[in-house]
Amino acid sequence: MKLVESAKPYVLSLYRIVLGLLFASDGAAKLFGVLGVDAVRPGEWPGWYAGIIELVGGFLVIIGFFTRVAALICSGEMAFAYFTVHQPKALWPLQNEGELAAAYSWAFLMIAVMGPGAWALDTWLSRTRARGRVTPPSTA
């Protein structure tokens, strides 16, 4: 059990990186028409704006920079997509084809709550700042 506990920050990092890569590729596909998907027109609501959030948010999640904020925005975007695009079609995600939007929303919410893990720019910056803080010796 100790091995599992010690692996948590690293597994969380891998999970975050893979999720961010999948999400950023969705954004790239929407914006640039790559990966077999037609690009949406610039400024088209909501697809173009969703593509921006997916590409930028996914990239920030991949590198672990402003991870919690980026993940929360990505989670909100997917919740918005679920409730405006999928949920009106039917009640259950299996019926309304909203499984991916719901899964992304909950996955990014988990990252926003749990943090970026061990391999993240946020973690590195936090450690660097902590090392730089030296308490001055007492003069009393």
Phi, psi and omega in degrees: 000328179297322179297317179297315180297318182288339180275345185309309183297330181281320177294320177299320177297314179299317178301313180298316182295314180294315179298316178298320179295316177299316183292316179296325178292327173298315179296317179298320179297317180294318186279322188247358179066038179255172177062032175078017181241140176285139179288147173274154180291141179304133179084354181291128180270136354263357189301316182292318180292323175297320178299320177297312180299317182293317181290308182290312180298317178299318179296316178298321178293319179302309184278349178074040181244126189050043190301311184296317180294312180300316180295322179294319178295317178297319178298315179296321178298318181288326175295317177301313180299318181297310186284337180263329184259312189268311187301324178298339181285325181190166184287313188267141180305326178295326180278327185259008179060032181255016182301316183294317178298317179294317180296316177301315182301312180290324180295316179290327176297321178298317179294321178299324181278316186280334182097181189276344184091189187286320185263078181212149177299321177302315180296315180298314180297321178297316178294320180297316178296320180295321178293329182284342181277111177244126178281131181292147180294149180289135180262002184281000000 
